[in-house]
């Protein structure tokens, strides 16, 4: 499958703080990726570096087969982006802003724009400065979707939306994800949103993508393992990211279940229990 984004050795620092450290990441066409990270982990920094809004200090990024520093107009038209903060022209009305943006694209889905404006009850005669934060965010989403891009990047797109607005936005992402030619990345701190729409999860931690896999694989492989034994100090749990002992029990969180190890322990009379974890708990364990 075609590679939509290729990142190599990407580094970025602010003053003396290193935010991204030789980050490598490859994203395939058709991926719908939820980007998780703690506050301050660098999600917005990574997105801005990918789009060359705030260039990285070193490393390279390829978008849709082109160097992100010298994208052609045709490639730029294939990208949709929603920033975390509304940076549009505040003194324009919504109607004027839409018409202004439309002139930069060869393709623009007027019916889609009209449908979303109606469904989200946006007064297009209001200036952007007169909209609530949530309504302003809805307008940004509409502008990002109007030209039907192949690559969409959303930076905390639902943060300013109420529960109904979040649900409606996620519905749009699900509809877009049905097209295998579309690639979507959205950063979020709401794991339930990610679980509704993403097929992959990427976790940003300590300047790198520390975990990137299919969502189903993450939930299947990152689990709690408990071993009941008369000699718990002699039990080592493979692939454990942390372990602790409690009386006659050894507990750990693993990134992969070693079934052969489990079978051998059980044949020796030990009890081995495997317990699934919520995505939120998995995230907290992987970034502890």
C-alpha positions as CSV (number, residue, x, y, z in Angstrom):
1,X,0.0,0.0,0.0
2,X,1.2,3.5,-0.8
3,X,3.0,5.5,1.9
4,X,1.2,8.8,2.6
5,X,3.6,10.2,5.2
6,X,7.2,9.2,5.7
7,X,9.1,10.8,8.6
8,X,12.8,10.2,9.3
9,X,14.9,11.4,12.2
10,X,12.6,14.3,13.0
11,X,13.9,16.5,15.9
12,X,12.5,19.7,17.4
13,X,13.3,21.7,20.5
14,X,12.0,24.9,22.1
15,X,14.8,26.8,23.8
16,X,16.4,24.1,25.9
17,X,13.5,21.6,25.9
18,X,13.7,18.7,23.5
19,X,10.2,17.9,22.2
20,X,10.8,15.5,19.3
21,X,13.9,13.3,19.2
22,X,14.9,11.6,15.9
23,X,11.3,10.5,15.5
24,X,10.6,7.9,12.7
25,X,7.1,7.2,11.5
26,X,5.6,5.7,8.4
27,X,1.9,6.1,7.6
28,X,0.1,4.2,4.9
29,X,-2.7,5.3,2.6
30,X,-6.1,4.5,4.2
31,X,-4.9,4.6,7.8
32,X,-7.2,6.3,10.3
33,X,-4.8,7.1,13.2
34,X,-5.6,8.3,16.6
35,X,-2.5,10.2,18.0
36,X,-2.3,10.0,21.8
37,X,0.0,11.7,24.1
38,X,0.0,13.4,27.5
39,X,-0.3,17.2,27.7
40,X,3.0,18.6,26.6
41,X,4.1,15.5,24.9
42,X,4.4,17.3,21.6
43,X,1.4,16.3,19.5
44,X,0.8,19.8,18.1
45,X,4.6,20.2,17.6
46,X,4.7,17.0,15.6
47,X,1.6,18.0,13.5
48,X,3.1,21.4,12.8
49,X,6.4,19.9,11.8
50,X,4.7,17.4,9.5
51,X,2.9,20.3,7.7
52,X,6.0,22.5,7.9
53,X,4.0,25.2,9.8
54,X,6.7,25.3,12.4
55,X,9.6,23.5,10.7
56,X,11.6,20.8,12.5
57,X,15.2,21.4,13.5
58,X,16.4,18.4,11.6
59,X,15.1,15.3,9.8
60,X,12.8,14.9,6.8
61,X,9.1,14.6,6.1
62,X,7.5,13.3,2.9
63,X,3.8,14.1,2.3
64,X,2.0,12.3,-0.6
65,X,5.4,11.6,-2.2
66,X,6.8,15.2,-1.9
67,X,9.2,16.9,0.5
68,X,7.0,18.9,2.9
69,X,9.2,22.0,2.5
70,X,8.5,22.3,-1.3
71,X,5.0,20.9,-1.8
72,X,3.4,21.7,-5.1
73,X,0.0,23.5,-5.2
74,X,-1.6,20.3,-6.4
75,X,-0.4,18.4,-3.4
76,X,-1.3,21.1,-1.0
77,X,-4.9,20.9,-2.4
78,X,-4.9,17.2,-1.4
79,X,-4.4,18.1,2.3
80,X,-7.0,19.2,4.9
81,X,-6.0,20.5,8.3
82,X,-7.8,21.7,11.4
83,X,-5.6,23.4,14.0
84,X,-6.2,23.3,17.7
85,X,-6.7,27.1,17.8
86,X,-8.9,29.1,15.4
87,X,-6.5,31.1,13.3
88,X,-8.9,32.2,10.6
89,X,-9.7,35.9,9.7
90,X,-12.0,37.0,12.5
91,X,-13.7,40.0,10.8
92,X,-15.0,37.9,7.9
93,X,-18.5,36.4,8.1
94,X,-18.7,32.6,7.8
95,X,-20.2,33.0,4.3
96,X,-17.3,35.4,3.2
97,X,-14.7,33.1,4.7
98,X,-16.1,30.1,2.8
99,X,-16.1,32.0,-0.5
100,X,-12.6,33.3,0.2
101,X,-11.2,29.8,0.9
102,X,-13.1,28.2,-2.1
103,X,-11.2,30.3,-4.7
104,X,-7.9,28.5,-3.7
105,X,-9.2,25.0,-4.7
106,X,-10.0,23.5,-8.1
107,X,-12.5,21.2,-6.4
108,X,-15.0,22.3,-3.8
109,X,-18.1,20.3,-2.6
110,X,-20.7,23.0,-2.2
111,X,-23.5,20.6,-1.3
112,X,-21.4,19.0,1.4
113,X,-20.6,22.5,2.9
114,X,-24.3,23.4,2.8
115,X,-25.3,20.1,4.4
116,X,-22.9,20.5,7.3
117,X,-23.8,24.2,7.8
118,X,-27.5,23.2,8.0
119,X,-26.9,20.2,10.2
120,X,-24.6,22.1,12.6
121,X,-26.9,25.1,12.6
122,X,-24.2,27.7,11.7
123,X,-25.3,31.2,11.0
124,X,-23.2,32.1,8.0
125,X,-24.0,35.8,8.4
126,X,-22.2,36.0,11.7
127,X,-18.5,37.1,11.7
128,X,-16.1,34.4,12.9
129,X,-15.4,36.6,16.0
130,X,-19.1,36.4,16.9
131,X,-19.2,32.6,16.9
132,X,-18.8,30.5,20.1
133,X,-15.6,28.5,20.3
134,X,-17.5,25.3,19.4
135,X,-19.2,26.9,16.4
136,X,-15.9,28.3,15.2
137,X,-14.3,24.8,15.4
138,X,-17.2,23.4,13.3
139,X,-16.4,26.0,10.6
140,X,-12.8,25.0,10.6
141,X,-13.8,21.3,10.2
142,X,-16.1,22.3,7.3
143,X,-13.3,24.2,5.6
144,X,-11.0,21.2,6.0
145,X,-13.5,18.8,4.4
146,X,-14.9,21.0,1.7
147,X,-12.3,20.3,-1.0
148,X,-12.4,16.5,-0.1
149,X,-8.7,16.0,0.5
150,X,-6.9,12.7,0.4
151,X,-4.9,13.5,3.7
152,X,-6.6,15.0,6.7
153,X,-4.9,16.1,9.9
154,X,-6.9,17.2,12.9
155,X,-5.2,18.7,16.0
156,X,-7.6,18.0,18.9
157,X,-10.6,18.7,16.6
158,X,-13.3,17.8,19.1
159,X,-11.8,19.6,22.2
160,X,-14.1,22.6,21.8
161,X,-17.2,20.6,20.9
162,X,-20.0,19.6,23.1
163,X,-20.9,15.8,23.3
164,X,-23.4,16.1,20.5
165,X,-20.9,18.0,18.3
166,X,-18.2,15.4,19.0
167,X,-20.5,12.6,18.1
168,X,-21.4,14.3,14.8
169,X,-17.8,15.0,14.0
170,X,-16.8,11.4,14.6
171,X,-19.7,10.3,12.4
172,X,-18.1,12.4,9.6
173,X,-14.7,10.7,10.2
174,X,-16.3,7.3,10.0
175,X,-17.9,8.2,6.7
176,X,-14.6,9.4,5.4
177,X,-12.8,6.3,6.6
178,X,-15.0,4.2,4.4
179,X,-13.0,5.5,1.5
180,X,-9.7,3.5,1.5
181,X,-7.9,6.3,-0.4
182,X,-8.3,8.7,2.5
183,X,-5.7,9.0,5.2
184,X,-6.7,10.6,8.5
185,X,-4.7,11.6,11.6
186,X,-6.3,13.1,14.6
187,X,-4.7,13.9,17.9
188,X,-6.9,13.5,21.0
189,X,-6.8,12.9,24.7
190,X,-10.2,11.3,24.6
191,X,-9.6,7.6,24.2
192,X,-13.3,6.7,23.7
193,X,-13.3,9.0,20.6
194,X,-10.3,7.2,19.2
195,X,-11.9,3.8,19.8
196,X,-15.0,4.8,17.8
197,X,-13.2,5.7,14.6
198,X,-9.5,4.8,14.4
199,X,-8.1,1.6,13.0
200,X,-4.6,2.4,14.4
201,X,-3.3,4.1,17.5
202,X,0.0,6.0,17.8
203,X,1.4,7.0,21.2
204,X,3.8,9.9,21.4
205,X,6.1,9.7,24.5
206,X,9.5,11.2,25.3
207,X,9.9,12.6,21.8
208,X,9.2,9.5,19.9
209,X,6.3,7.3,18.6
210,X,6.7,4.7,21.3
211,X,3.9,2.5,20.1
212,X,2.1,2.3,16.7
213,X,-0.1,-0.6,15.8
214,X,-3.6,-1.6,14.8
215,X,-6.0,-0.7,17.6
216,X,-7.2,-4.3,17.9
217,X,-3.6,-5.5,18.2
218,X,-2.9,-3.0,20.9
219,X,-5.9,-4.0,23.0
220,X,-5.2,-7.7,22.4
221,X,-1.5,-7.6,23.2
222,X,-1.1,-5.0,26.0
223,X,-2.7,-6.8,28.9
224,X,-2.3,-7.5,32.6
225,X,-0.7,-10.8,33.5
226,X,-0.9,-12.4,36.9
227,X,1.0,-15.5,38.1
228,X,0.1,-17.2,41.3
229,X,3.1,-19.1,42.6
230,X,4.7,-20.4,45.9
231,X,8.0,-18.9,44.7
232,X,6.9,-15.5,43.1
233,X,10.5,-14.1,43.3
234,X,11.6,-16.7,40.7
235,X,8.9,-15.8,38.2
236,X,9.9,-13.5,35.3
237,X,7.2,-12.2,33.0
238,X,8.4,-11.8,29.5
239,X,7.7,-8.6,27.6
240,X,6.7,-6.9,30.8
241,X,7.0,-3.1,31.0
242,X,6.5,-3.2,34.8
243,X,6.0,-5.9,37.4
244,X,5.2,-6.0,41.1
245,X,4.9,-8.8,43.6
246,X,2.0,-9.2,46.0
247,X,2.4,-12.2,48.5
248,X,2.2,-15.3,46.3
249,X,1.4,-13.4,43.1
250,X,3.4,-11.6,40.5
251,X,1.6,-9.0,38.4
252,X,2.8,-7.3,35.2
253,X,1.7,-5.4,32.2
254,X,3.0,-6.8,29.0
255,X,3.2,-5.6,25.4
256,X,3.0,-9.2,24.1
257,X,1.7,-12.4,25.5
258,X,4.2,-15.3,25.4
259,X,1.9,-18.2,25.0
260,X,4.7,-20.8,25.2
261,X,5.9,-19.3,28.5
262,X,2.3,-19.4,29.8
263,X,1.9,-23.0,28.8
264,X,5.1,-24.0,30.5
265,X,4.2,-22.3,33.7
266,X,0.8,-23.9,33.8
267,X,2.3,-27.3,33.2
268,X,4.4,-26.7,36.3
269,X,1.2,-26.0,38.3
270,X,1.3,-22.2,38.3
271,X,-1.9,-20.3,37.6
272,X,-1.5,-17.6,34.9
273,X,-4.3,-15.1,34.4
274,X,-4.6,-12.7,31.5
275,X,-6.8,-9.6,31.9
276,X,-7.7,-7.1,29.1
277,X,-7.2,-3.4,29.8
278,X,-9.1,-0.3,28.6
279,X,-7.3,1.8,26.0
280,X,-7.0,4.6,28.6
281,X,-5.2,2.2,31.0
282,X,-3.0,0.9,28.2
283,X,-2.1,4.5,27.3
284,X,-1.2,5.3,30.9
285,X,0.9,2.2,31.3
286,X,2.9,2.8,28.1
287,X,3.6,6.4,29.1
288,X,4.3,5.9,32.8
